[in-house]
Amino acid sequence: MEIVSTNEMRAMDQKAIHEYGIPSVVLMEHAALAIMDYMREHISKNDNIVILCGPGNNGGDGFALARLLVQEEYEKVKIQCNVPFEKMSDDEKTYAEIADMYHIPIINSKDMEVIKPMLEEADVIVDALFGTGLSRNIEGFYSDLISCVNELHKYVISVDIASGIHGDSGKVMQCAIQSTVTITFECLKKGQVLYPGSQYSGKLIVKKISIPSVVKQHIKQPIILLDDNIVKDFLPKRTGHSHKGSYGKVLMIGGSKSMHGAITLAAKAALHSGVGTLTLFLPDCISSIISMKLEESMILSAPSNDGYFDEHAIPYLKEHLDAYDIVVIGNGMGRNEVSKGLVKAVLESNLPCILDGDAIYEAGKMVSLFQRQAVTILTPHVKEMSYLCNCKVNEITEDPLRYVHEFVEHYPQVTLALKDQHTIICDRKYTYMNTAGNHALAKGGSGDVLCGILTGLFAQGKDALKASAAAVYIHASCADELIKEFDAYSIQPKDVINKLSHIYKKINNI
C-alpha cells in the first residue's frame, strides 16, 4: 500500500481527469460509492445520520453520499452546510443541487444552538468538512463545530481525511475531528500515518475510486506501508546446501556492569533470527555472567574499568575486527570516551555495521564518518535522531520524513530506521513505513530486541533496507500477537523473543 503526499495525490487526480478523460464529477461519485459500501455494511437504515459538508470537493463527496443513502432508503439523513451555492466548487454545487431536488434537509446555519441538538440526536456523523488540501488553522464557526462533534463522542466517519489534519505532516491545524473511521481514496496520506494525525484517523480504510493504476507509476518516491506479503519477500532465504558460514559471522559489541541485560536481549534475538555465528565483545567484568546466559554465542573479553570498557579495549577491538562479516555496536555499552573510541574504530573499518543505542549517541559527535563506503544501519528513536541531526526533538517530530530523507541523501551508504509510534525505514532509493505494533513495546529492552532481530536478518541476507524493514515489522508483529493473549502491562522484551519463531513461520507460510 502506497503512502503519498497531498501533491502526489492531486497529481494523480489531475492525470486521471486530463490524460485518461475521467471527469472529476465521476471521481466524486465513486468516492461517495466507496463510502456507501462501508455504510451499507456497518450503519443501520434506522440510524440518524448527519453529514457535515464544507467547501470544496470534500463537501461534494458528502452531498453525493447523501443522495446515495436516500436512494437506499436510509430515511433519517440530514446535511449541515453553510457554504453558499455561489462559493461552492462546480462539482460540489452539482451534487448540492441534486440533494436539494431529493428533498434532503440541508441546514444552512452557523448557530450552534441550532446545530448542536441535531448532532446530539445523530447516531452517525459523516465528516466531509475539509480534505487533504487544508493549509490554514481552523477557527471560528468550524472550530466550534469540530469541538462540539468531539465532545459528543459519536460514531464519526471521515471522508478521505479527518478534518483539521494536515495532509502531509499530520499536524493538527488548531483543532481536528476525532474519527471513528476514515475512508480514504486510492492511497494512504502521509498525515494519516504520522503523529499526531494518526491519533485522529481512527480505523483507516483505503477504497478505490477508479483512478487508473498506471497513474501510480508516476509517483516519484512513494512510501510503502509494510505488510505480511512484502515482508515475506524481504526475509532471507535459507537453503539445504548451506552451513553456519552461509548466514553471517557477526561481532556484537556492548554491555557494561549495570546494563548487561541489553546485549543479552540483542544477542538472544539475533540467535532466534537465524544468525550464523555470533561473537560478543564484552567488558571482562561481565563475561562470566553473559557466558552462563548465552551458550550459543562466543565471547571476546576486553579490558574493563569500573564496570565499562577500558581504553585498552579499543586496540584489542581493532586486532579482531577483520575476522567478522558484520559488526553491531551500542547495546548497553554506556556513554564515555572509550565508547566513542570503539564506535570510531568500527566506522573507520570497511565492515558493514549496525549502530544502536549508546553507539548512536557517540556517533552524533562524528557524523562525518558516515561518509564511509561500507553499509551503515542506524536505528535511532526520535531523541537519538536529534543527536545525529544536531537539532531539537520537536523539529524532527514536526517533519520526520524530511529529516530522514535529508540524512540518507547526505550519507549514501546509510540505511535508517527512525523508531516512533510508526517507524520510518529508508535509504536513498526507497522508503517504508510500519504501522504495526502497540504500546506493549514501550519498555526498556525493546530496542535491543529489535537490534538483535535486525542483526540476524542482515547477517543472512546482506540487504540493509530489506533486513531493517523486515526486522521492524517482525518486532511489531510479535507485540501484536502477544497483546491478543496478554495485557500490555505484563508483556516483556523476552516475550517478544519467544514469539519470534511463531511470527517467522506465520509469514513464511503465507
C-alpha positions in Angstrom: 0.0 0.0 0.0 1.4 3.4 -1.1 1.5 6.4 1.2 1.5 9.7 -0.7 1.8 13.4 -0.2 -1.1 15.7 -1.0 0.7 17.0 -4.1 1.2 13.4 -5.3 -2.5 12.6 -4.8 -3.5 15.8 -6.5 -1.3 15.0 -9.5 -2.9 11.5 -9.7 -6.3 13.1 -9.7 -5.3 15.5 -12.5 -3.8 12.8 -14.6 -6.9 10.7 -14.3 -9.0 13.7 -15.3 -6.9 15.3 -18.1 -5.0 12.3 -19.5 -7.5 9.5 -19.1 -10.6 11.5 -19.6 -12.3 10.6 -16.3 -14.4 13.7 -15.3 -13.9 14.9 -11.8 -17.6 14.5 -11.1 -17.2 10.8 -11.8 -14.4 10.5 -9.3 -16.6 12.3 -6.7 -19.4 9.8 -7.4 -17.0 6.9 -7.0 -15.8 8.4 -3.7 -19.3 8.6 -2.5 -20.0 5.0 -3.6 -16.9 3.8 -1.7 -18.2 5.4 1.5 -21.7 3.9 0.7 -20.2 0.5 0.5 -18.8 0.8 4.0 -22.1 2.3 5.5 -24.2 -0.4 3.9 -22.3 -3.0 5.9 -21.9 -1.0 9.2 -24.7 1.5 9.5 -28.4 0.7 10.1 -31.1 2.2 7.9 -32.8 3.3 11.1 -29.8 5.3 12.2 -30.0 9.1 12.4 -27.2 10.3 10.0 -25.9 13.9 9.9 -23.5 14.8 7.1 -21.2 17.9 7.7 -20.3 19.4 4.3 -17.7 22.1 3.9 -16.3 23.9 0.9 -14.7 22.1 -2.0 -14.7 18.6 -3.2 -14.7 17.0 0.2 -18.1 18.7 0.8 -19.2 17.5 -2.7 -18.4 13.9 -1.6 -20.8 14.5 1.4 -23.6 15.7 -0.8 -23.2 12.8 -3.2 -23.3 10.4 -0.3 -26.5 11.9 1.0 -28.3 11.1 -2.3 -27.0 7.5 -2.3 -28.2 7.0 1.3 -31.7 8.2 0.5 -31.7 6.1 -2.7 -31.1 3.0 -0.5 -33.8 4.0 1.9 -31.9 5.5 4.7 -34.7 7.6 6.0 -33.0 9.9 8.6 -30.4 11.8 6.6 -29.6 15.5 7.1 -26.9 17.8 5.8 -25.3 20.7 7.6 -23.7 23.1 5.2 -23.3 26.9 5.5 -21.4 27.3 2.2 -23.4 29.5 -0.2 -24.1 27.9 -3.6 -22.1 30.6 -5.4 -19.0 29.8 -3.3 -19.1 26.1 -4.0 -16.8 24.3 -6.5 -18.7 23.3 -9.7 -18.8 19.6 -8.7 -19.9 20.3 -5.1 -22.6 22.6 -6.5 -23.9 19.9 -8.8 -24.3 17.4 -6.0 -25.8 20.0 -3.7 -28.4 20.8 -6.2 -29.2 17.1 -6.7 -29.5 16.7 -2.9 -31.9 19.6 -2.8 -34.0 18.0 -5.6 -34.1 14.9 -3.5 -35.6 17.0 -0.7 -32.8 16.1 1.7 -32.9 18.5 4.6 -30.0 21.0 4.3 -29.4 23.1 7.4 -27.6 26.3 6.5 -26.8 27.8 9.8 -23.8 28.9 11.9 -25.9 29.0 15.1 -24.5 26.2 17.3 -27.8 26.3 19.3 -29.5 25.1 16.2 -26.7 22.6 15.1 -25.9 21.1 18.5 -29.3 19.5 19.1 -29.2 18.0 15.6 -25.7 16.5 16.4 -26.9 15.2 19.8 -29.7 13.3 18.0 -27.4 11.8 15.5 -26.3 8.2 15.6 -23.7 8.7 12.9 -21.9 11.9 11.9 -20.1 12.0 8.5 -17.2 14.4 8.4 -17.0 16.0 4.9 -15.7 19.4 6.0 -12.1 19.7 4.9 -10.0 17.4 2.7 -6.3 16.8 2.4 -5.5 20.3 1.0 -6.2 22.1 4.3 -3.3 24.5 4.9 -4.8 27.1 7.4 -5.7 26.8 11.0 -9.4 26.1 11.6 -11.0 29.0 13.5 -14.4 30.5 14.2 -17.5 28.5 13.4 -15.7 25.4 12.1 -13.6 25.3 15.3 -16.8 25.4 17.4 -18.4 22.7 15.2 -15.5 20.4 15.4 -15.3 20.9 19.2 -19.0 20.0 19.5 -18.6 16.8 17.5 -15.7 15.7 19.6 -17.4 16.4 22.8 -20.4 14.2 21.8 -18.3 11.1 21.2 -20.5 9.9 18.3 -19.7 7.4 15.6 -17.8 9.6 13.1 -16.9 8.6 9.6 -14.4 11.0 8.0 -14.2 11.4 4.2 -10.7 11.0 2.9 -9.0 12.5 6.0 -10.1 13.7 9.5 -10.9 17.4 9.0 -8.3 19.5 10.6 -5.3 17.2 10.0 -2.6 18.5 7.7 -2.4 16.0 4.8 1.4 15.9 4.7 2.7 16.5 8.2 -0.1 15.1 10.3 -0.2 18.4 12.3 -3.4 19.4 13.9 -4.5 22.7 12.4 -5.7 24.2 15.6 -8.4 21.5 16.0 -9.4 18.3 14.3 -12.2 15.8 14.1 -11.7 12.7 16.2 -12.8 10.0 13.7 -14.0 6.5 14.4 -13.3 5.5 10.8 -11.6 7.3 8.0 -12.3 6.2 4.5 -9.6 7.4 2.2 -9.1 7.0 -1.5 -6.6 5.1 -3.6 -3.6 5.6 -1.2 -3.0 6.5 2.4 -1.9 10.1 3.0 1.2 10.9 4.9 -0.7 13.0 7.5 -2.9 9.9 8.4 0.1 7.8 9.5 2.3 10.4 11.0 1.8 11.6 14.6 -0.4 13.3 15.7 -2.7 12.8 12.6 -2.6 9.0 13.2 -4.3 9.6 16.6 -7.3 11.3 14.9 -7.8 8.9 12.0 -9.5 6.0 13.8 -9.6 2.9 11.7 -8.1 3.6 8.2 -9.8 2.1 5.2 -8.5 2.6 1.7 -11.0 2.4 -1.2 -10.5 2.6 -4.9 -12.3 5.3 -6.9 -11.3 4.2 -10.5 -8.1 6.1 -10.9 -6.1 4.0 -13.4 -3.4 2.0 -11.7 -0.8 3.2 -14.2 -1.1 6.7 -12.8 0.6 5.5 -9.6 3.7 4.7 -11.5 4.3 8.4 -11.9 4.8 8.8 -8.1 8.4 9.8 -7.7 9.2 8.0 -4.5 6.1 6.5 -2.8 6.2 5.5 0.8 5.3 1.8 1.1 3.3 0.5 4.0 4.7 -2.8 5.3 2.6 -5.9 5.4 3.0 -9.6 5.6 3.3 -10.2 1.9 6.0 -7.5 1.5 8.0 -8.7 4.4 7.8 -12.4 3.3 9.7 -11.3 0.2 12.2 -9.5 2.3 13.1 -12.4 4.6 16.4 -14.0 3.7 16.1 -17.5 2.1 17.7 -20.5 3.8 18.7 -23.5 1.6 19.5 -27.1 2.3 23.0 -26.7 0.8 24.3 -24.3 3.4 26.3 -24.1 6.6 26.7 -21.7 9.5 29.1 -19.6 7.5 26.4 -19.0 4.9 24.4 -16.9 7.4 26.9 -14.4 8.6 29.8 -14.1 11.1 28.8 -11.3 13.5 30.7 -9.4 16.2 28.3 -7.7 18.7 30.0 -5.0 20.9 28.3 -3.8 24.0 27.4 -4.4 27.6 28.5 -3.0 30.9 28.2 -4.0 34.6 25.0 -2.1 35.1 23.5 -2.8 31.6 24.4 -6.4 30.7 20.8 -7.2 30.0 20.8 -5.0 26.9 23.4 -7.0 25.0 21.8 -10.3 26.3 18.5 -9.4 24.8 20.1 -8.3 21.5 22.1 -11.5 21.3 19.2 -13.8 22.0 17.1 -12.0 19.4 19.9 -12.4 16.8 20.2 -16.1 17.6 16.5 -16.6 17.3 16.5 -14.7 13.9 18.9 -17.1 12.2 22.4 -15.5 12.5 25.2 -18.0 11.5 27.7 -17.3 14.3 27.7 -14.7 17.0 30.6 -13.4 19.0 30.1 -11.0 21.8 32.8 -8.4 22.5 32.3 -7.6 26.2 34.0 -5.9 29.2 35.6 -8.7 31.1 33.7 -7.8 34.2 30.5 -9.3 32.8 31.9 -12.0 30.5 31.2 -14.8 33.0 27.6 -13.6 33.6 26.9 -13.5 29.9 28.5 -16.8 29.1 26.2 -18.5 31.5 23.1 -17.0 29.8 24.2 -17.5 26.2 25.6 -20.9 25.4 25.2 -20.4 21.7 27.4 -17.4 21.4 31.2 -17.0 21.6 32.8 -14.3 23.8 35.8 -12.0 23.4 36.6 -10.5 26.9 38.0 -7.0 26.6 39.7 -5.0 29.4 37.3 -3.2 31.7 37.4 -0.3 34.2 34.8 0.5 36.8 32.2 -1.6 35.0 32.7 -0.3 31.5 35.2 -0.9 28.6 38.7 0.3 29.4 40.7 2.3 26.9 42.8 -0.7 26.1 39.6 -2.3 24.6 40.0 -0.1 21.6 43.2 -1.5 20.2 42.0 -5.0 21.2 38.9 -4.5 19.1 41.0 -3.3 16.1 43.0 -6.5 16.3 39.9 -8.7 15.9 37.6 -6.8 13.5 38.9 -8.4 10.3 37.7 -11.8 11.4 34.0 -10.8 11.0 31.5 -10.0 8.3 29.3 -7.6 10.2 29.8 -5.5 13.4 27.0 -4.5 15.7 27.7 -1.9 18.4 26.0 0.0 21.1 23.7 -2.1 23.3 24.3 -1.3 27.0 27.9 -0.1 26.5 27.4 3.3 28.1 28.4 6.8 27.0 32.0 7.8 27.6 35.2 8.5 25.7 36.1 4.8 25.4 32.7 4.1 23.8 33.3 6.9 21.4 36.7 5.4 20.5 35.1 1.9 19.9 32.4 3.4 17.7 35.1 5.4 15.8 37.1 2.2 15.2 34.0 0.5 13.8 33.1 3.4 11.5 36.7 3.6 10.2 36.7 0.0 9.3 35.5 -1.3 5.9 32.9 -3.6 7.6 29.1 -3.3 7.3 27.8 -2.2 10.7 24.7 -1.6 12.8 24.7 1.2 15.3 22.2 1.1 18.1 21.6 2.8 21.5 24.7 4.4 23.0 26.6 4.0 19.8 24.2 6.4 18.0 24.8 9.0 20.8 28.6 8.7 20.4 28.3 8.7 16.6 26.4 12.0 16.7 29.8 13.6 17.7 31.5 12.4 14.5 28.8 12.2 11.8 31.3 12.8 9.0 32.4 9.2 9.4 29.0 8.1 7.9 30.6 9.1 4.5 32.2 5.6 4.6 31.9 3.2 1.7 30.6 0.3 3.7 26.9 -0.1 4.7 25.9 1.6 7.9 22.5 0.8 9.5 21.2 3.2 12.2 18.2 2.6 14.5 17.6 5.8 16.4 14.5 6.9 18.3 13.5 10.5 17.8 15.8 11.8 20.6 18.7 9.9 19.2 17.9 11.2 15.8 18.2 14.7 17.2 21.9 13.9 18.2 22.6 12.8 14.6 21.0 15.9 13.1 22.1 18.4 15.7 18.6 19.7 16.2 15.7 19.7 18.7 13.4 16.8 19.2 10.3 18.8 18.3 11.8 19.8 14.9 12.0 16.1 14.0 8.6 15.2 15.3 7.1 18.0 13.2 8.5 16.7 10.0 10.2 13.3 10.4 10.2 12.4 6.7 12.1 15.5 5.8 14.9 14.7 8.3 15.3 11.0 7.4 15.3 11.8 3.7 17.9 14.6 4.1 20.1 12.4 6.2 20.2 9.4 3.9 20.7 11.8 0.9 23.7 13.2 2.6 25.1 9.8 3.7 24.5 7.5 0.7 25.6 4.3 2.4 23.3 4.8 5.4 20.0 2.9 6.0 17.9 4.5 8.6 15.1 3.2 10.8 13.6 6.1 12.8 11.7 4.4 15.6 8.5 6.0 16.7 4.8 5.0 17.0 5.0 4.5 13.3 8.6 3.7 12.2 10.1 5.1 9.0 12.7 2.9 7.3 14.6 4.3 4.3 17.7 4.6 2.2 18.3 6.9 -0.8 16.0 5.0 -3.1 13.1 3.6 -1.0 11.0 4.4 2.0 8.9 2.1 4.0 6.6 2.7 7.0 5.5 0.4 9.7 2.2 0.9 11.5 2.0 -2.5 13.2 2.9 -2.8 16.9 1.5 -1.4 20.1 2.4 0.3 23.4 3.5 -3.0 24.9 6.8 -2.2 23.2 7.2 1.0 25.2 9.6 -0.6 27.7 13.4 -0.7 28.2 15.0 -3.5 26.2 12.5 -3.4 23.3 15.1 -1.5 21.1 17.7 -4.1 22.0 15.5 -6.9 20.8 14.8 -5.0 17.5 18.5 -4.6 17.1 19.0 -8.3 17.5 16.3 -9.2 15.0 17.9 -6.8 12.5 21.3 -8.4 13.1 20.1 -11.9 12.4 18.3 -10.9 9.2 21.1 -8.7 7.9 23.7 -11.3 8.6 21.8 -13.8 6.4 20.7 -11.6 3.5 23.2 -8.8 3.5 20.5 -6.4 2.3 20.4 -3.4 4.7 17.0 -2.0 3.7 15.1 -5.3 3.4 16.6 -6.5 6.7 15.7 -3.2 8.5 12.2 -3.1 7.2 11.5 -6.8 7.9 13.0 -6.5 11.4 10.8 -3.6 12.4 7.7 -5.3 11.1 8.5 -8.7 12.7 9.3 -7.0 16.0 6.0 -5.1 15.9 4.0 -8.2 14.8 5.3 -10.1 17.8 3.8 -7.5 20.0 0.5 -7.5 18.2 0.3 -11.3 18.6 1.2 -11.1 22.3 -1.4 -8.5 23.1 -4.1 -10.8 21.9 -3.3 -13.1 24.9 -1.6 -10.9 27.5 -2.0 -7.4 28.8 0.4 -4.7 27.7 1.4 -4.1 31.3 3.0 -7.5 31.6 4.5 -8.1 28.2 8.3 -8.0 28.4 11.0 -7.8 25.7 11.9 -11.5 26.3 8.3 -12.4 25.4 8.9 -10.8 22.0 11.9 -13.0 21.5 9.9 -16.1 22.4 7.3 -15.2 19.9 9.7 -14.8 17.0 9.6 -18.3 15.8 5.7 -18.1 15.6 5.8 -14.9 13.5 8.6 -16.1 11.2 6.6 -19.3 10.5 3.3 -17.4 10.0 4.8 -15.0 7.5 6.9 -17.6 5.6 3.8 -19.8 5.2 1.6 -17.2 3.6 
